[in-house]
């Protein structure tokens, strides 16, 4: 027999050949093209899991990305699926199985864990994988922690009931689905609404405080019942044509069960189907809501605007575990809206957006949806905004209306309430999330004056919009659904970051989704280093630069820049010229200690002034030299300015060019010069 067929299907044929060689060197023999049988691992025998002397390894395609299956005859233990060891997590990418020793080590770990009942993550809640008797399977939706009596005693039994969930909602599935509910089924007359057949659909639970292992056959399940429980089960099977029953017990992971369904056939046969339980309870669903769910359950969020972005923000927050969600939007949904909306396809036309989202989010049982009481659903008055802000721990504006965002931020600042806005720009190419929720967050209305918060200019109208809608002639923004999802996810993450108190996110996020012109030319998060630097230069300082540079011709001249930092950017108010008799048309150097003396003298006159950088002229019109860069980098550590400014003046007969640069650790970065007024004069008290 040859191993070539299985090797040919491997992603790493040479690696698989090496593994097979290890197997055969350790006494394994090939018994079919994909299977090798060899000596049992002693830890399985010593742990009492099996008396077999040999085990079989089945090599699966796509080696090494899928581990081999391990068949151990007679094994009966938690995490053994019909004599196959379940020793690898489904998402295990360790590839420890690519060596025989790695495989043996994992088997030994499994055997050691089995001695302690598989505490921790290996303690599964799906014992149905060990069942061997059933010829069919059906699905059972269940909140297992509420299905049976609260903490029953060992040996107790009781009733639950079930309905045909498939026929109840009119949908069809290749799997028959039942909805299991606690308590006895109420007697009915006529056909129950939503059910296709009238039948008594009672179930029976049998509780044991513990079982030695998940049952794999009906007879084994019966042996785990008490005598009283077995008699009750036999009576149900004798008296009821349809019987669902289950053995329930607790392990380290919680309550688990093996549940069966039996229908009496016309030939008086009783085939059994395994009911594969799938969670639908609140706590089970919250397990997938993420690690912040417990904290978010105690929070309230209001979302203004349930359009494309806002609907997805609301859904993301609901999925994450928010306890209460206020939704505000007076608009209705139409078929065209659903292309980018979180509401499901097929939502009836003219459904209010708040109603559509309430219905859609009903699948998350932990979130309470409400609508703050404001006039007509429009949040455009200060009183309405106060109501909304006061109703929530955080308010999010997703309308995309800059005016409403700034108005809400202004009211939020007055009321000291946290606020976030989210919007898309430039045809959906750029997303921006603004937070005004913490003491050090710059208020929104001040950000247009601060260099760290750039404006996002629109594209040409034909690129920004795709047309207008009939009826209101509203322009349709050209943002694609993926951009909407990205913006909503960033806003939701920023909200969760604030609500959980992590505060890892900055107060403004600009995400470039599709590149454009600078600074939006690189996809990804826009950092402060990516932003254009602006230097404010007073009119007086500009005039001084020009006059000094022209007067020094043909030689270079220079000095220091004095001023202060306003709104995060340097404001140069005064120019100090420092003579150097050794200057030439291509060289200038500030004498030692001259800068310190110039700054001290200026501060005696105006304490607001400080060192901001250097300046000098280049009559040749050349750009900054390597010596200029070295000088600025050497100056920075002792100057008290993180990134000092360098101004180069090019004096000519026709006029003067003035260029500004910011010194960074990796070089000089061009800066934009904005002409500003002089600093207001300060009064100096007269000496008495």
C-alpha positions as CSV (number, residue, x, y, z in Angstrom):
1,X,0.0,0.0,0.0
2,X,1.3,3.5,-0.8
3,X,0.8,6.8,0.9
4,X,1.1,8.8,-2.3
5,X,-2.7,9.6,-2.7
6,X,-2.9,11.3,0.7
7,X,0.5,13.0,0.1
8,X,-0.6,14.3,-3.2
9,X,-3.5,16.2,-1.5
10,X,-1.1,17.8,1.1
11,X,-0.2,21.4,1.1
12,X,3.2,20.4,2.3
13,X,4.0,17.0,0.7
14,X,7.6,16.8,2.0
15,X,6.5,17.6,5.6
16,X,3.8,14.9,5.5
17,X,6.3,12.4,4.2
18,X,8.5,13.2,7.1
19,X,5.7,12.7,9.6
20,X,4.7,9.4,8.0
21,X,8.4,8.3,8.3
22,X,8.2,9.1,12.1
23,X,5.0,7.1,12.4
24,X,6.4,4.0,10.7
25,X,9.7,4.3,12.6
26,X,7.7,4.2,15.9
27,X,5.8,1.0,14.9
28,X,2.8,2.3,12.9
29,X,1.6,0.4,9.9
30,X,-0.5,1.8,7.0
31,X,-3.9,0.1,6.9
32,X,-5.5,2.1,4.2
33,X,-4.4,5.1,2.0
34,X,-5.1,7.7,4.7
35,X,-4.7,5.6,7.9
36,X,-1.9,4.3,10.1
37,X,-2.3,2.0,13.1
38,X,0.2,1.7,15.8
39,X,0.9,1.4,19.6
40,X,-1.5,3.1,21.9
41,X,-0.1,6.1,23.9
42,X,0.5,4.8,27.4
43,X,-1.1,7.8,29.1
44,X,-4.5,6.7,27.7
45,X,-4.1,3.3,29.2
46,X,-2.6,4.4,32.5
47,X,-5.4,7.0,32.9
48,X,-8.1,4.2,32.5
49,X,-9.5,5.7,29.3
50,X,-9.1,2.5,27.2
51,X,-7.8,-1.1,27.4
52,X,-6.9,-1.0,23.7
53,X,-3.3,-1.7,22.7
54,X,-3.4,0.1,19.4
55,X,-4.8,3.4,18.0
56,X,-5.3,4.7,14.5
57,X,-4.3,8.0,13.0
58,X,-6.3,9.3,10.0
59,X,-4.5,11.8,7.8
60,X,-6.8,14.5,6.4
61,X,-6.3,16.5,3.2
62,X,-4.6,19.9,3.3
63,X,-1.8,18.8,5.6
64,X,-0.6,20.5,7.8
65,X,-3.6,22.8,8.2
66,X,-5.9,20.1,9.6
67,X,-4.6,17.8,12.3
68,X,-4.9,14.0,12.0
69,X,-7.9,12.3,13.6
70,X,-7.1,9.9,16.4
71,X,-9.3,6.8,16.9
72,X,-9.0,5.0,20.2
73,X,-11.1,1.8,20.5
74,X,-13.3,1.6,23.5
75,X,-12.6,5.1,24.8
76,X,-15.4,6.7,26.8
77,X,-14.6,10.1,28.2
78,X,-15.5,13.7,28.0
79,X,-13.9,15.1,24.8
80,X,-14.0,11.7,23.0
81,X,-16.3,11.8,20.0
82,X,-17.4,8.3,19.1
83,X,-13.9,6.8,20.0
84,X,-12.1,9.8,18.4
85,X,-10.1,12.1,20.7
86,X,-11.2,15.7,20.6
87,X,-7.8,17.2,21.5
88,X,-7.5,20.2,19.2
89,X,-9.4,23.5,19.4
90,X,-11.1,24.3,16.1
91,X,-9.0,27.4,15.6
92,X,-5.7,25.8,16.7
93,X,-3.0,26.9,14.3
94,X,0.0,25.6,16.3
95,X,0.6,22.7,14.0
96,X,2.0,20.7,16.9
97,X,0.7,17.7,15.1
98,X,3.3,17.9,12.4
99,X,5.8,16.0,14.5
100,X,5.1,12.7,16.3
101,X,6.4,14.0,19.6
102,X,4.1,17.1,19.3
103,X,1.1,14.8,18.8
104,X,2.2,12.6,21.7
105,X,2.6,15.6,24.0
106,X,-0.9,16.8,23.2
107,X,-2.4,13.3,23.9
108,X,-0.6,13.3,27.3
109,X,-2.0,16.8,28.1
110,X,-5.5,15.5,27.2
111,X,-5.1,12.5,29.5
112,X,-3.9,14.7,32.4
113,X,-6.8,17.1,31.9
114,X,-9.3,14.2,31.8
115,X,-8.2,13.2,35.3
116,X,-9.5,16.6,36.6
117,X,-12.8,16.6,34.6
118,X,-11.5,19.0,31.9
119,X,-11.9,22.1,34.0
120,X,-11.6,25.4,32.2
121,X,-12.1,26.0,28.5
122,X,-11.9,22.3,27.6
123,X,-15.0,21.6,29.5
124,X,-17.5,21.6,26.6
125,X,-21.2,22.1,26.8
126,X,-22.1,20.0,23.8
127,X,-22.3,16.3,24.9
128,X,-24.4,15.4,21.9
129,X,-21.1,14.9,20.0
130,X,-20.7,11.6,21.9
131,X,-24.1,10.2,20.9
132,X,-24.0,7.1,18.7
133,X,-27.5,5.6,18.6
134,X,-29.6,8.2,16.8
135,X,-30.4,7.8,13.1
136,X,-31.4,11.5,12.8
137,X,-30.8,14.9,14.4
138,X,-32.9,17.9,14.9
139,X,-32.1,21.3,16.5
140,X,-33.4,22.6,19.7
141,X,-33.2,26.3,20.6
142,X,-32.9,26.6,24.3
143,X,-32.0,28.9,27.2
144,X,-30.7,25.9,29.1
145,X,-30.2,27.7,32.4
146,X,-33.9,28.5,32.6
147,X,-35.4,25.3,31.1
148,X,-35.5,23.3,34.2
149,X,-36.3,24.1,37.9
150,X,-33.8,26.3,39.6
151,X,-31.1,24.1,41.2
152,X,-33.2,20.9,41.3
153,X,-32.2,18.1,43.6
154,X,-30.5,15.0,42.4
155,X,-33.0,12.5,40.9
156,X,-35.7,15.1,40.3
157,X,-37.7,15.4,37.0
158,X,-40.2,17.8,35.5
159,X,-41.8,19.0,32.4
160,X,-40.8,21.5,29.7
161,X,-42.6,22.1,26.4
162,X,-41.5,22.7,22.8
163,X,-43.0,24.2,19.7
164,X,-42.1,23.8,16.0
165,X,-40.0,26.9,15.5
166,X,-39.7,26.3,11.8
167,X,-43.5,26.4,11.2
168,X,-44.1,29.1,13.8
169,X,-42.4,31.8,11.7
170,X,-43.4,30.4,8.3
171,X,-39.8,29.8,7.2
172,X,-38.2,26.6,6.1
173,X,-34.9,25.0,6.9
174,X,-33.1,21.8,6.0
175,X,-33.0,21.1,9.7
176,X,-36.1,20.7,11.8
177,X,-35.9,23.3,14.6
178,X,-37.8,23.1,17.9
179,X,-38.1,25.9,20.5
180,X,-37.7,24.5,24.0
181,X,-39.5,26.4,26.8
182,X,-39.7,25.9,30.5
183,X,-42.8,24.5,32.2
184,X,-45.7,22.2,31.3
185,X,-47.5,22.8,28.0
186,X,-50.9,24.4,28.5
187,X,-53.8,22.2,27.2
188,X,-55.2,23.6,23.9
189,X,-58.3,23.3,21.9
190,X,-58.0,23.6,18.1
191,X,-54.7,24.0,16.2
192,X,-52.2,26.2,18.0
193,X,-51.4,29.4,16.0
194,X,-48.3,28.9,13.9
195,X,-48.1,25.2,14.3
196,X,-48.7,22.9,11.3
197,X,-50.1,20.1,13.4
198,X,-52.2,19.8,16.5
199,X,-50.3,17.6,19.0
200,X,-49.3,17.4,22.6
201,X,-45.7,18.6,22.6
202,X,-44.6,18.0,26.2
203,X,-41.0,17.4,27.2
204,X,-39.5,15.8,30.2
205,X,-36.2,16.6,32.0
206,X,-34.3,14.3,34.3
207,X,-31.7,15.9,36.5
208,X,-28.6,14.2,38.1
209,X,-26.0,16.2,40.0
210,X,-23.3,14.5,38.0
211,X,-22.8,11.7,35.4
212,X,-19.6,9.8,34.8
213,X,-19.5,10.8,31.2
214,X,-21.8,12.0,28.4
215,X,-24.1,9.1,27.5
216,X,-23.5,7.7,24.0
217,X,-26.5,5.3,23.7
218,X,-30.0,5.2,25.0
219,X,-29.2,2.2,27.3
220,X,-26.3,4.2,28.7
221,X,-28.5,7.2,29.3
222,X,-31.1,5.0,31.1
223,X,-28.4,3.6,33.4
224,X,-27.6,7.2,34.5
225,X,-31.2,7.7,35.6
226,X,-32.6,6.8,39.1
227,X,-35.1,4.0,39.3
228,X,-37.9,6.6,39.7
229,X,-36.7,8.5,36.7
230,X,-36.6,5.4,34.5
231,X,-40.2,4.5,35.5
232,X,-41.3,8.0,34.6
233,X,-39.6,7.8,31.2
234,X,-41.1,4.4,30.5
235,X,-44.5,5.7,31.3
236,X,-44.1,8.7,28.9
237,X,-42.9,6.4,26.1
238,X,-45.9,4.1,26.7
239,X,-48.5,6.9,26.9
240,X,-47.4,9.6,24.6
241,X,-46.9,9.4,20.8
242,X,-44.4,12.2,20.8
243,X,-41.8,12.3,23.6
244,X,-38.9,14.7,24.0
245,X,-36.7,13.9,27.1
246,X,-33.3,14.7,28.3
247,X,-30.7,13.9,30.9
248,X,-29.4,17.1,32.5
249,X,-26.4,17.6,34.8
250,X,-23.8,20.2,35.7
251,X,-20.1,20.3,35.0
252,X,-17.5,22.9,35.4
253,X,-18.8,24.9,32.5
254,X,-22.5,24.9,33.7
255,X,-25.6,23.0,32.9
256,X,-25.4,20.5,30.1
257,X,-27.8,17.9,28.6
258,X,-28.3,15.1,26.2
259,X,-31.8,15.4,24.7
260,X,-33.7,12.9,22.5
261,X,-37.0,13.1,20.5
262,X,-39.1,10.1,19.7
263,X,-42.2,9.8,17.4
264,X,-44.3,6.7,17.6
265,X,-44.7,5.5,14.0
266,X,-47.8,3.9,12.5
267,X,-46.0,0.6,12.7
268,X,-45.6,1.1,16.4
269,X,-41.9,1.7,16.1
270,X,-40.0,4.3,18.1
271,X,-37.0,5.8,16.3
272,X,-35.0,8.3,18.2
273,X,-33.6,11.6,17.0
274,X,-30.8,13.4,18.8
275,X,-31.8,17.0,19.7
276,X,-28.7,19.2,19.2
277,X,-29.1,22.1,21.6
278,X,-28.3,25.5,20.4
279,X,-28.4,28.5,22.8
280,X,-30.8,31.4,22.5
281,X,-30.8,32.6,26.1
282,X,-29.7,36.1,27.1
283,X,-26.6,35.0,28.9
284,X,-25.5,32.6,26.1
285,X,-25.9,35.4,23.5
286,X,-23.9,37.8,25.7
287,X,-21.0,35.5,25.6
288,X,-20.4,36.6,22.0
289,X,-20.9,40.3,22.7
290,X,-17.3,40.8,23.8
291,X,-15.4,41.4,27.0
292,X,-17.0,44.8,27.6
293,X,-20.6,43.5,27.7
294,X,-20.9,43.4,31.5
295,X,-19.8,47.0,31.8
296,X,-21.9,48.2,28.8
297,X,-25.0,46.6,30.3
298,X,-25.1,49.5,32.8
299,X,-24.8,52.3,30.2
300,X,-27.2,54.3,28.2
301,X,-26.5,55.8,24.7
302,X,-28.5,58.1,22.6
303,X,-28.1,58.1,18.8
304,X,-29.3,61.1,16.8
305,X,-29.8,60.1,13.2
306,X,-30.7,56.5,12.1
307,X,-29.6,56.8,8.5
308,X,-26.9,54.7,7.0
309,X,-24.2,55.4,9.6
310,X,-26.4,55.9,12.6
311,X,-28.3,52.6,12.1
312,X,-25.1,50.6,12.0
313,X,-23.7,52.5,15.0
314,X,-26.9,51.6,16.9
315,X,-26.6,47.9,15.8
316,X,-22.9,47.7,16.7
317,X,-23.6,49.1,20.2
318,X,-26.5,46.8,20.7
319,X,-24.5,43.8,19.7
320,X,-21.7,44.8,22.1
321,X,-24.1,44.8,25.1
322,X,-25.4,48.3,25.6
323,X,-28.2,48.2,28.2
324,X,-30.3,51.1,26.9
325,X,-30.4,52.7,23.5
326,X,-32.2,55.9,22.7
327,X,-32.9,56.4,19.0
328,X,-33.9,59.7,17.4
329,X,-34.9,60.2,13.8
330,X,-38.2,61.5,12.3
331,X,-37.5,60.0,8.9
332,X,-38.9,56.9,7.2
333,X,-37.3,54.1,5.3
334,X,-37.7,53.6,1.6
335,X,-36.3,50.8,-0.6
336,X,-33.4,52.9,-1.8
337,X,-32.3,53.5,1.9
338,X,-31.9,49.8,2.6
339,X,-28.8,49.6,0.3
340,X,-26.7,51.1,3.1
341,X,-29.1,50.7,6.1
342,X,-28.8,48.2,9.0
343,X,-32.5,47.4,8.7
344,X,-33.0,44.0,7.0
345,X,-33.9,43.8,3.3
346,X,-37.6,43.6,2.8
347,X,-38.4,46.2,5.5
348,X,-41.8,47.7,4.3
349,X,-41.6,51.0,2.6
350,X,-42.5,54.0,4.8
351,X,-41.5,52.2,8.0
352,X,-40.3,54.8,10.5
353,X,-36.5,54.4,11.0
354,X,-37.0,54.2,14.8
355,X,-39.6,51.4,14.4
356,X,-37.4,49.5,11.9
357,X,-34.4,49.6,14.3
358,X,-36.5,48.7,17.3
359,X,-37.8,45.6,15.5
360,X,-34.3,44.7,14.2
361,X,-32.6,45.1,17.5
362,X,-35.2,43.0,19.3
363,X,-33.0,40.0,18.7
364,X,-30.7,41.2,21.4
365,X,-32.7,40.7,24.6
366,X,-30.4,42.8,26.8
367,X,-30.9,46.1,25.1
368,X,-33.9,48.4,25.8
369,X,-34.8,50.6,22.9
370,X,-36.6,53.9,23.6
371,X,-37.2,57.3,21.9
372,X,-36.6,60.4,24.0
373,X,-39.7,62.6,24.1
374,X,-38.8,65.5,21.7
375,X,-40.9,67.4,19.3
376,X,-41.6,65.5,16.1
377,X,-38.4,63.5,16.4
378,X,-36.3,66.4,15.2
379,X,-33.4,67.4,17.5
380,X,-32.9,71.0,16.5
381,X,-33.8,73.0,19.6
382,X,-31.6,73.5,22.6
383,X,-34.3,72.2,24.9
384,X,-34.6,69.0,22.9
385,X,-30.9,68.5,22.8
386,X,-30.8,69.0,26.6
387,X,-33.4,66.3,26.9
388,X,-31.5,63.9,24.7
389,X,-28.1,64.6,26.4
390,X,-29.6,64.3,29.8
391,X,-31.1,60.9,29.0
392,X,-27.9,59.1,28.2
393,X,-24.4,58.5,29.4
394,X,-23.2,59.3,25.9
395,X,-24.9,61.0,22.9
396,X,-23.8,60.2,19.3
397,X,-24.7,62.4,16.4
398,X,-24.7,60.5,13.1
399,X,-26.7,62.8,11.0
400,X,-23.7,64.0,9.0
401,X,-24.9,67.6,9.5
402,X,-22.0,69.8,10.6
403,X,-24.3,72.5,12.0
404,X,-26.2,70.1,14.2
405,X,-23.0,68.4,15.4
406,X,-21.6,71.8,16.5
407,X,-24.8,72.9,18.1
408,X,-25.1,69.6,20.0
409,X,-21.5,69.9,21.1
410,X,-22.1,73.4,22.3
411,X,-25.1,72.3,24.4
412,X,-23.1,69.3,25.6
413,X,-20.3,71.5,26.8
414,X,-22.7,73.7,28.7
415,X,-24.5,70.7,30.3
416,X,-21.2,68.9,30.8
417,X,-22.4,65.8,28.9
418,X,-20.3,63.6,26.7
419,X,-20.8,63.7,23.0
420,X,-19.5,62.1,19.8
421,X,-20.1,62.9,16.2
422,X,-19.4,60.7,13.1
423,X,-19.6,61.6,9.4
424,X,-18.2,60.6,6.0
425,X,-16.6,63.1,3.7
426,X,-15.3,63.3,0.1
427,X,-17.7,60.7,-1.3
428,X,-17.1,58.3,1.5
429,X,-13.3,58.3,1.1
430,X,-12.7,59.8,4.6
431,X,-14.4,59.1,7.9
432,X,-14.2,61.4,10.9
433,X,-15.2,60.7,14.5
434,X,-15.1,63.6,17.0
435,X,-15.3,63.1,20.7
436,X,-16.1,65.9,23.2
437,X,-16.4,63.8,26.3
438,X,-13.4,64.4,28.5
439,X,-11.9,67.4,30.2
440,X,-8.9,67.6,27.8
441,X,-11.0,67.2,24.6
442,X,-11.0,70.4,22.5
443,X,-14.5,71.7,22.1
444,X,-15.8,71.1,18.5
445,X,-16.4,74.8,17.7
446,X,-12.8,75.6,18.5
447,X,-11.2,72.9,16.4
448,X,-11.4,74.8,13.1
449,X,-8.9,77.2,14.6
450,X,-6.5,74.5,15.8
451,X,-3.8,73.0,13.6
452,X,-4.3,69.5,14.9
453,X,-7.9,69.4,13.6
454,X,-7.7,69.8,9.8
455,X,-10.6,70.8,7.7
456,X,-11.8,68.2,5.2
457,X,-12.5,70.0,2.0
458,X,-15.2,68.5,-0.2
459,X,-14.6,67.0,-3.6
460,X,-16.0,68.4,-6.8
461,X,-19.8,68.0,-6.7
462,X,-19.8,65.4,-9.5
463,X,-17.5,63.2,-7.4
464,X,-19.2,63.9,-4.1
465,X,-22.7,63.0,-5.2
466,X,-24.3,60.6,-7.6
467,X,-27.5,62.5,-8.3
468,X,-30.8,63.5,-6.7
469,X,-33.8,61.6,-5.5
470,X,-37.2,62.1,-6.9
471,X,-39.6,63.8,-4.5
472,X,-37.3,66.0,-2.4
473,X,-34.4,66.6,-4.9
474,X,-32.0,65.7,-2.1
475,X,-28.5,65.0,-3.3
476,X,-27.4,61.4,-2.8
477,X,-24.0,61.1,-1.2
478,X,-21.8,58.7,-3.0
479,X,-20.4,56.8,0.0
480,X,-20.3,53.1,-0.5
481,X,-21.8,50.7,2.1
482,X,-18.3,49.5,3.1
483,X,-17.3,53.1,4.0
484,X,-20.5,53.4,6.0
485,X,-19.6,50.2,7.9
486,X,-16.1,51.5,8.6
487,X,-17.3,54.8,9.9
488,X,-19.9,53.2,12.1
489,X,-17.4,50.7,13.5
490,X,-15.0,53.4,14.4
491,X,-17.7,55.5,16.1
492,X,-18.9,52.5,18.1
493,X,-15.4,51.6,19.2
494,X,-14.8,55.2,20.2
495,X,-18.1,55.1,22.2
496,X,-17.2,51.8,23.9
497,X,-13.7,53.1,24.7
498,X,-15.2,56.1,26.5
499,X,-18.0,54.2,28.2
500,X,-15.6,51.6,29.6
501,X,-13.2,54.3,30.9
502,X,-10.2,53.0,28.8
503,X,-9.7,56.3,27.0
504,X,-7.3,54.8,24.5
505,X,-8.8,56.7,21.5
506,X,-7.9,60.3,20.7
507,X,-10.6,63.0,20.7
508,X,-10.6,63.0,16.9
509,X,-10.1,60.2,14.4
510,X,-9.7,60.7,10.7
511,X,-9.6,57.5,8.7
512,X,-8.7,57.6,5.1
513,X,-10.6,54.8,3.3
514,X,-9.7,55.6,-0.2
515,X,-6.7,57.8,-1.0
516,X,-7.0,61.3,-2.5
517,X,-4.9,64.4,-2.4
518,X,-2.6,65.2,0.6
519,X,-2.9,64.8,3.5
520,X,-5.6,62.2,2.6
521,X,-3.2,60.4,0.2
522,X,-2.4,57.3,2.4
523,X,-5.2,54.9,3.4
524,X,-5.4,54.3,7.1
525,X,-5.5,56.5,10.3
526,X,-4.4,60.1,9.8
527,X,-1.8,60.9,12.4
528,X,-0.7,64.3,13.6
529,X,2.6,63.8,11.8
530,X,0.6,63.5,8.5
531,X,-1.1,66.9,8.9
532,X,0.2,70.0,7.2
533,X,2.0,72.2,9.7
534,X,0.9,75.9,9.8
535,X,3.0,78.7,11.2
536,X,1.4,82.0,12.1
537,X,3.7,84.9,11.1
538,X,2.8,88.4,12.2
539,X,2.8,91.2,9.7
540,X,5.5,93.0,11.6
541,X,7.7,89.9,11.7
542,X,7.3,89.4,8.0
543,X,8.3,92.9,7.2
544,X,11.3,92.7,9.5
545,X,12.4,89.5,7.7
546,X,12.2,91.1,4.2
547,X,14.0,94.3,5.2
548,X,16.8,92.5,7.0
549,X,17.4,90.0,4.2
550,X,17.5,92.8,1.5
551,X,19.8,95.0,3.6
552,X,22.3,92.2,4.0
553,X,22.7,91.4,0.3
554,X,24.8,89.9,-1.1
555,X,25.6,88.1,2.2
556,X,23.3,85.9,4.2
557,X,21.9,87.1,7.5
558,X,19.9,85.4,10.3
559,X,18.7,85.3,13.8
560,X,15.9,83.9,16.1
561,X,12.2,83.7,15.9
562,X,10.2,84.7,19.0
563,X,6.6,84.2,19.9
564,X,4.3,81.7,21.6
565,X,2.2,78.7,20.9
566,X,-1.5,79.4,20.3
567,X,-4.1,76.7,19.6
568,X,-1.3,74.2,19.2
569,X,0.7,76.0,16.5
570,X,3.6,78.5,16.6
571,X,2.8,82.2,16.4
572,X,5.9,84.2,15.4
573,X,5.5,87.7,16.6
574,X,9.0,89.1,16.7
575,X,12.2,88.7,14.6
576,X,15.6,89.3,16.2
577,X,18.5,89.9,13.8
578,X,21.9,88.6,15.1
579,X,24.8,90.1,13.2
580,X,27.7,87.8,12.2
581,X,30.7,89.6,10.6
582,X,31.9,86.3,9.1
583,X,28.7,85.9,7.0
584,X,29.2,85.3,3.2
585,X,26.8,84.9,0.3
586,X,26.5,81.2,1.1
587,X,27.1,80.9,4.9
588,X,25.8,82.3,8.1
589,X,26.1,81.1,11.7
590,X,24.5,82.4,14.9
591,X,27.3,83.1,17.4
592,X,27.4,81.0,20.6
593,X,25.1,82.2,23.4
594,X,23.6,84.9,21.2
595,X,20.2,83.0,21.1
596,X,20.0,82.8,24.9
597,X,20.7,86.5,25.3
598,X,18.2,87.5,22.6
599,X,15.4,85.5,24.2
600,X,16.2,86.8,27.7
601,X,16.1,90.4,26.4
602,X,12.8,89.9,24.6
603,X,11.2,88.3,27.6
604,X,12.1,91.3,29.8
605,X,10.0,93.3,27.4
606,X,7.2,90.8,27.0
607,X,7.0,87.7,29.2
608,X,4.7,85.9,26.6
609,X,7.6,85.6,24.2
610,X,9.8,82.6,23.9
611,X,12.1,80.9,21.5
612,X,10.4,79.3,18.5
613,X,13.2,78.7,16.0
614,X,15.8,80.3,13.7
615,X,15.8,82.2,10.5
616,X,18.3,83.2,7.9
617,X,18.5,84.2,4.3
618,X,19.6,82.3,1.2
619,X,20.3,84.9,-1.5
620,X,21.0,82.1,-4.0
621,X,17.4,80.8,-3.6
622,X,18.7,77.4,-2.5
623,X,16.6,75.2,-0.1
624,X,17.7,74.4,3.5
625,X,21.1,72.8,3.6
626,X,22.2,69.7,5.6
627,X,23.9,72.2,7.9
628,X,20.6,73.9,8.5
629,X,19.0,70.6,9.4
630,X,21.8,69.6,11.7
631,X,21.7,73.0,13.4
632,X,18.0,72.8,14.1
633,X,18.2,69.2,15.4
634,X,21.0,70.3,17.7
635,X,19.0,73.3,18.9
636,X,15.8,71.4,19.7
637,X,16.8,69.5,22.9
638,X,17.8,72.6,24.8
639,X,15.3,75.0,23.4
640,X,12.2,73.8,25.2
641,X,10.5,73.6,21.8
642,X,9.7,70.0,20.6
643,X,9.8,71.0,16.9
644,X,11.4,74.4,16.3
645,X,10.7,76.4,13.2
646,X,13.2,77.3,10.5
647,X,12.4,80.2,8.1
648,X,14.4,80.7,5.0
649,X,14.1,84.1,3.2
650,X,15.0,84.3,-0.5
651,X,15.6,88.1,-1.1
652,X,15.4,89.2,-4.8
653,X,15.1,92.4,-6.7
654,X,11.5,91.5,-7.7
655,X,10.3,90.5,-4.3
656,X,11.0,88.1,-1.5
657,X,10.1,84.4,-1.0
658,X,9.6,83.2,2.5
659,X,9.5,79.5,3.3
660,X,8.9,77.8,6.7
661,X,10.0,74.4,7.9
662,X,9.4,72.3,11.0
663,X,12.3,70.3,12.4
664,X,11.4,66.7,13.0
665,X,13.6,63.8,14.1
666,X,13.7,62.6,10.5
667,X,14.3,65.9,8.7
668,X,12.8,69.3,7.9
669,X,9.1,69.3,7.0
670,X,7.6,72.1,4.9
671,X,5.1,74.2,6.7
672,X,2.4,76.6,5.6
673,X,2.8,80.3,6.6
674,X,-0.4,82.1,7.6
675,X,-0.1,85.9,8.0
676,X,-1.4,87.0,11.4
677,X,-1.8,90.2,13.3
678,X,0.7,91.2,16.0
679,X,0.1,90.1,19.5
680,X,-2.0,92.5,21.6
681,X,0.2,95.0,23.4
682,X,0.7,94.5,27.1
683,X,0.7,97.3,29.7
684,X,3.9,97.7,31.7
685,X,3.3,99.2,35.2
686,X,5.2,102.3,35.9
687,X,7.9,102.1,38.5
688,X,7.0,103.9,41.7
